[in-house]
Amino acid sequence: MPVPRRFDRRPPERDTTRINERIRVPQVRLIGADGEQLGIVDTAEALRRAQEADLDLVEVAPNSKPPVTRMLDYSKYKYEQEQKQKAARKHQQQVNIREIKLRPKIATHDYDTKKGHVERFLKHGDKVKITIMFRGREQAHPERGRALLQKLFDDLGGLATIESAPLQEGRNMSMLLAPSKEARVAEGAATVPDAAEADGTAAEG
Protein backbone atom coordinates (compact mmCIF):
# COMPACT_ATOMS: atom_id res chain seq x y z
CA MET A 1 0.00 0.00 0.00
CA PRO A 2 1.58 3.29 -1.03
CA VAL A 3 2.46 5.71 1.74
CA PRO A 4 0.43 8.92 1.40
CA ARG A 5 2.49 11.97 0.63
CA ARG A 6 2.78 14.57 3.36
CA PHE A 7 2.32 18.08 2.16
CA ASP A 8 3.79 21.09 3.88
CA ARG A 9 0.66 23.08 4.62
CA ARG A 10 2.45 26.09 6.01
CA PRO A 11 1.79 29.17 3.89
CA PRO A 12 4.86 30.43 2.02
CA GLU A 13 6.61 33.45 3.44
CA ARG A 14 5.05 36.48 1.90
CA ASP A 15 7.27 39.15 0.42
CA THR A 16 6.08 42.32 2.11
CA THR A 17 8.08 44.66 -0.13
CA ARG A 18 5.72 46.92 -2.07
CA ILE A 19 6.53 47.19 -5.75
CA ASN A 20 4.82 48.78 -8.75
CA GLU A 21 1.00 48.83 -8.39
CA ARG A 22 1.23 47.73 -4.74
CA ILE A 23 2.58 51.21 -3.89
CA ARG A 24 -0.64 53.10 -3.18
CA VAL A 25 0.49 56.39 -1.65
CA PRO A 26 -0.11 59.50 -3.76
CA GLN A 27 3.52 60.64 -3.87
CA VAL A 28 6.97 59.09 -3.44
CA ARG A 29 10.55 60.24 -3.29
CA LEU A 30 12.12 58.72 -6.39
CA ILE A 31 15.67 57.43 -6.84
CA GLY A 32 16.77 56.57 -10.35
CA ALA A 33 18.41 53.37 -11.55
CA ASP A 34 21.88 54.90 -11.17
CA GLY A 35 21.19 56.25 -7.68
CA GLU A 36 20.36 59.78 -8.76
CA GLN A 37 17.84 61.69 -6.62
CA LEU A 38 14.82 62.60 -8.75
CA GLY A 39 12.84 64.31 -6.00
CA ILE A 40 9.24 63.92 -4.91
CA VAL A 41 6.91 62.91 -7.72
CA ASP A 42 3.41 61.51 -8.09
CA THR A 43 3.40 57.75 -7.72
CA ALA A 44 1.78 57.32 -11.14
CA GLU A 45 4.59 59.37 -12.70
CA ALA A 46 7.27 57.34 -10.87
CA LEU A 47 5.67 54.10 -12.07
CA ARG A 48 5.52 55.41 -15.65
CA ARG A 49 9.24 56.27 -15.59
CA ALA A 50 10.12 52.83 -14.23
CA GLN A 51 8.05 51.09 -16.93
CA GLU A 52 9.68 53.17 -19.66
CA ALA A 53 13.08 52.04 -18.39
CA ASP A 54 11.83 48.42 -18.26
CA LEU A 55 12.39 48.38 -14.51
CA ASP A 56 10.32 47.97 -11.35
CA LEU A 57 9.39 50.69 -8.90
CA VAL A 58 10.44 49.37 -5.50
CA GLU A 59 9.67 50.90 -2.10
CA VAL A 60 12.99 50.88 -0.23
CA ALA A 61 12.10 53.08 2.77
CA PRO A 62 8.38 52.65 3.53
CA ASN A 63 8.48 54.61 6.81
CA SER A 64 9.76 57.82 5.25
CA LYS A 65 7.34 60.61 4.44
CA PRO A 66 6.81 60.30 1.59
CA PRO A 67 8.13 56.73 1.12
CA VAL A 68 11.38 56.38 -0.79
CA THR A 69 11.23 54.32 -3.98
CA ARG A 70 13.86 53.24 -6.44
CA MET A 71 13.83 52.13 -10.04
CA LEU A 72 15.50 48.73 -10.36
CA ASP A 73 15.17 45.15 -11.58
CA TYR A 74 13.44 43.67 -8.54
CA SER A 75 14.09 40.01 -9.30
CA LYS A 76 17.81 40.75 -9.66
CA TYR A 77 17.76 42.92 -6.53
CA LYS A 78 16.00 40.21 -4.50
CA TYR A 79 18.48 37.57 -5.69
CA GLU A 80 21.44 39.74 -4.68
CA GLN A 81 19.90 40.37 -1.24
CA GLU A 82 19.40 36.63 -0.71
CA GLN A 83 23.01 35.96 -1.68
CA LYS A 84 24.21 38.59 0.80
CA GLN A 85 22.12 37.01 3.57
CA LYS A 86 23.51 33.55 2.77
CA ALA A 87 27.06 34.90 2.83
CA ALA A 88 26.42 36.61 6.18
CA ARG A 89 25.03 33.38 7.68
CA LYS A 90 27.99 31.44 6.32
CA HIS A 91 30.45 33.77 8.02
CA GLN A 92 28.62 33.74 11.33
CA GLN A 93 30.59 31.65 13.78
CA GLN A 94 28.56 28.88 15.31
CA VAL A 95 29.53 28.42 18.94
CA ASN A 96 29.37 24.87 20.24
CA ILE A 97 29.62 23.80 23.87
CA ARG A 98 31.88 20.79 24.36
CA GLU A 99 32.11 18.83 27.59
CA ILE A 100 35.15 17.34 29.26
CA LYS A 101 34.67 15.04 32.28
CA LEU A 102 37.36 14.57 34.91
CA ARG A 103 37.71 12.67 38.17
CA PRO A 104 39.20 14.40 41.24
CA LYS A 105 42.08 11.87 41.32
CA ILE A 106 42.75 11.86 37.57
CA ALA A 107 46.14 10.47 36.54
CA THR A 108 48.71 12.88 35.12
CA HIS A 109 48.69 11.32 31.65
CA ASP A 110 44.90 11.42 31.42
CA TYR A 111 44.88 15.00 32.69
CA ASP A 112 47.34 16.09 30.00
CA THR A 113 45.25 14.35 27.34
CA LYS A 114 42.05 16.05 28.48
CA LYS A 115 43.82 19.41 28.72
CA GLY A 116 44.93 18.97 25.11
CA HIS A 117 41.31 18.43 24.06
CA VAL A 118 40.25 21.59 25.89
CA GLU A 119 42.99 23.61 24.19
CA ARG A 120 41.94 22.44 20.73
CA PHE A 121 38.28 23.11 21.39
CA LEU A 122 39.02 26.64 22.60
CA LYS A 123 41.25 27.35 19.59
CA HIS A 124 38.40 26.17 17.38
CA GLY A 125 36.16 28.81 18.96
CA ASP A 126 34.07 26.43 21.07
CA LYS A 127 33.09 26.85 24.70
CA VAL A 128 34.04 24.00 27.03
CA LYS A 129 32.13 22.74 30.05
CA ILE A 130 34.51 21.09 32.50
CA THR A 131 32.75 18.61 34.80
CA ILE A 132 34.34 17.03 37.87
CA MET A 133 32.58 13.77 38.82
CA PHE A 134 32.67 12.84 42.51
CA ARG A 135 32.03 9.34 43.82
CA GLY A 136 31.33 8.13 47.32
CA ARG A 137 33.39 9.89 49.95
CA GLU A 138 34.92 12.22 47.34
CA GLN A 139 31.79 14.37 47.70
CA ALA A 140 33.00 15.36 51.17
CA HIS A 141 35.98 17.19 49.59
CA PRO A 142 34.60 19.66 47.01
CA GLU A 143 37.73 21.79 47.48
CA ARG A 144 39.67 19.15 45.49
CA GLY A 145 37.34 19.66 42.57
CA ARG A 146 37.73 23.43 42.73
CA ALA A 147 41.51 23.07 42.96
CA LEU A 148 41.55 20.83 39.89
CA LEU A 149 39.39 23.26 37.90
CA GLN A 150 41.64 26.16 38.91
CA LYS A 151 44.74 24.15 37.95
CA LEU A 152 43.27 23.39 34.53
CA PHE A 153 42.36 27.03 33.96
CA ASP A 154 45.88 28.13 34.95
CA ASP A 155 47.50 25.45 32.77
CA LEU A 156 45.61 26.68 29.70
CA GLY A 157 47.94 29.65 29.65
CA GLY A 158 45.45 32.40 28.85
CA LEU A 159 43.48 30.53 26.18
CA ALA A 160 40.28 30.62 28.25
CA THR A 161 38.10 32.95 30.24
CA ILE A 162 35.76 31.68 32.96
CA GLU A 163 32.20 32.27 31.80
CA SER A 164 30.56 30.35 34.67
CA ALA A 165 32.42 29.83 37.95
CA PRO A 166 32.60 26.33 39.48
CA LEU A 167 29.17 25.20 40.65
CA GLN A 168 28.39 21.94 42.41
CA GLU A 169 25.18 20.11 41.58
CA GLY A 170 24.81 16.76 43.31
CA ARG A 171 27.81 14.59 42.51
CA ASN A 172 29.13 16.88 39.79
CA MET A 173 30.94 20.21 39.82
CA SER A 174 31.05 22.18 36.56
CA MET A 175 32.78 25.25 35.18
CA LEU A 176 32.18 26.82 31.76
CA LEU A 177 35.14 28.18 29.81
CA ALA A 178 34.96 30.45 26.78
CA PRO A 179 37.74 31.20 24.27
CA SER A 180 39.88 34.20 25.15
CA LYS A 181 41.25 36.68 22.61
CA GLU A 182 44.43 34.62 22.44
CA ALA A 183 42.40 31.52 21.56
CA ARG A 184 40.57 33.36 18.79
CA VAL A 185 43.88 34.52 17.32
CA ALA A 186 45.04 30.89 17.28
CA GLU A 187 41.75 29.68 15.82
CA GLY A 188 42.87 29.95 12.22
CA ALA A 189 45.74 27.55 12.82
CA ALA A 190 43.77 25.10 14.92
CA THR A 191 42.53 21.84 13.51
CA VAL A 192 39.08 20.41 14.17
CA PRO A 193 39.27 17.30 16.39
CA ASP A 194 37.93 14.23 14.69
CA ALA A 195 34.77 12.47 15.80
CA ALA A 196 36.58 9.69 17.64
CA GLU A 197 38.62 12.17 19.62
CA ALA A 198 35.54 14.27 20.45
CA ASP A 199 33.70 11.20 21.64
CA GLY A 200 36.62 10.26 23.81
CA THR A 201 36.36 13.51 25.77
CA ALA A 202 33.13 12.32 27.38
CA ALA A 203 34.85 9.35 28.99
CA GLU A 204 35.80 9.39 32.62
CA GLY A 205 39.33 10.28 33.62
C-alpha positions in Angstrom: 0.0 0.0 0.0 1.6 3.3 -1.0 2.5 5.7 1.7 0.4 8.9 1.4 2.5 12.0 0.6 2.8 14.6 3.4 2.3 18.1 2.2 3.8 21.1 3.9 0.7 23.1 4.6 2.5 26.1 6.0 1.8 29.2 3.9 4.9 30.4 2.0 6.6 33.4 3.4 5.1 36.5 1.9 7.3 39.1 0.4 6.1 42.3 2.1 8.1 44.7 -0.1 5.7 46.9 -2.1 6.5 47.2 -5.8 4.8 48.8 -8.8 1.0 48.8 -8.4 1.2 47.7 -4.7 2.6 51.2 -3.9 -0.6 53.1 -3.2 0.5 56.4 -1.6 -0.1 59.5 -3.8 3.5 60.6 -3.9 7.0 59.1 -3.4 10.5 60.2 -3.3 12.1 58.7 -6.4 15.7 57.4 -6.8 16.8 56.6 -10.4 18.4 53.4 -11.6 21.9 54.9 -11.2 21.2 56.3 -7.7 20.4 59.8 -8.8 17.8 61.7 -6.6 14.8 62.6 -8.8 12.8 64.3 -6.0 9.2 63.9 -4.9 6.9 62.9 -7.7 3.4 61.5 -8.1 3.4 57.7 -7.7 1.8 57.3 -11.1 4.6 59.4 -12.7 7.3 57.3 -10.9 5.7 54.1 -12.1 5.5 55.4 -15.7 9.2 56.3 -15.6 10.1 52.8 -14.2 8.0 51.1 -16.9 9.7 53.2 -19.7 13.1 52.0 -18.4 11.8 48.4 -18.3 12.4 48.4 -14.5 10.3 48.0 -11.3 9.4 50.7 -8.9 10.4 49.4 -5.5 9.7 50.9 -2.1 13.0 50.9 -0.2 12.1 53.1 2.8 8.4 52.7 3.5 8.5 54.6 6.8 9.8 57.8 5.3 7.3 60.6 4.4 6.8 60.3 1.6 8.1 56.7 1.1 11.4 56.4 -0.8 11.2 54.3 -4.0 13.9 53.2 -6.4 13.8 52.1 -10.0 15.5 48.7 -10.4 15.2 45.2 -11.6 13.4 43.7 -8.5 14.1 40.0 -9.3 17.8 40.7 -9.7 17.8 42.9 -6.5 16.0 40.2 -4.5 18.5 37.6 -5.7 21.4 39.7 -4.7 19.9 40.4 -1.2 19.4 36.6 -0.7 23.0 36.0 -1.7 24.2 38.6 0.8 22.1 37.0 3.6 23.5 33.6 2.8 27.1 34.9 2.8 26.4 36.6 6.2 25.0 33.4 7.7 28.0 31.4 6.3 30.5 33.8 8.0 28.6 33.7 11.3 30.6 31.6 13.8 28.6 28.9 15.3 29.5 28.4 18.9 29.4 24.9 20.2 29.6 23.8 23.9 31.9 20.8 24.4 32.1 18.8 27.6 35.1 17.3 29.3 34.7 15.0 32.3 37.4 14.6 34.9 37.7 12.7 38.2 39.2 14.4 41.2 42.1 11.9 41.3 42.7 11.9 37.6 46.1 10.5 36.5 48.7 12.9 35.1 48.7 11.3 31.7 44.9 11.4 31.4 44.9 15.0 32.7 47.3 16.1 30.0 45.3 14.4 27.3 42.0 16.0 28.5 43.8 19.4 28.7 44.9 19.0 25.1 41.3 18.4 24.1 40.3 21.6 25.9 43.0 23.6 24.2 41.9 22.4 20.7 38.3 23.1 21.4 39.0 26.6 22.6 41.2 27.3 19.6 38.4 26.2 17.4 36.2 28.8 19.0 34.1 26.4 21.1 33.1 26.8 24.7 34.0 24.0 27.0 32.1 22.7 30.0 34.5 21.1 32.5 32.8 18.6 34.8 34.3 17.0 37.9 32.6 13.8 38.8 32.7 12.8 42.5 32.0 9.3 43.8 31.3 8.1 47.3 33.4 9.9 50.0 34.9 12.2 47.3 31.8 14.4 47.7 33.0 15.4 51.2 36.0 17.2 49.6 34.6 19.7 47.0 37.7 21.8 47.5 39.7 19.2 45.5 37.3 19.7 42.6 37.7 23.4 42.7 41.5 23.1 43.0 41.5 20.8 39.9 39.4 23.3 37.9 41.6 26.2 38.9 44.7 24.2 37.9 43.3 23.4 34.5 42.4 27.0 34.0 45.9 28.1 35.0 47.5 25.4 32.8 45.6 26.7 29.7 47.9 29.7 29.6 45.5 32.4 28.9 43.5 30.5 26.2 40.3 30.6 28.2 38.1 33.0 30.2 35.8 31.7 33.0 32.2 32.3 31.8 30.6 30.3 34.7 32.4 29.8 37.9 32.6 26.3 39.5 29.2 25.2 40.6 28.4 21.9 42.4 25.2 20.1 41.6 24.8 16.8 43.3 27.8 14.6 42.5 29.1 16.9 39.8 30.9 20.2 39.8 31.1 22.2 36.6 32.8 25.2 35.2 32.2 26.8 31.8 35.1 28.2 29.8 35.0 30.5 26.8 37.7 31.2 24.3 39.9 34.2 25.2 41.2 36.7 22.6 44.4 34.6 22.4 42.4 31.5 21.6 40.6 33.4 18.8 43.9 34.5 17.3 45.0 30.9 17.3 41.8 29.7 15.8 42.9 29.9 12.2 45.7 27.6 12.8 43.8 25.1 14.9 42.5 21.8 13.5 39.1 20.4 14.2 39.3 17.3 16.4 37.9 14.2 14.7 34.8 12.5 15.8 36.6 9.7 17.6 38.6 12.2 19.6 35.5 14.3 20.4 33.7 11.2 21.6 36.6 10.3 23.8 36.4 13.5 25.8 33.1 12.3 27.4 34.8 9.4 29.0 35.8 9.4 32.6 39.3 10.3 33.6 
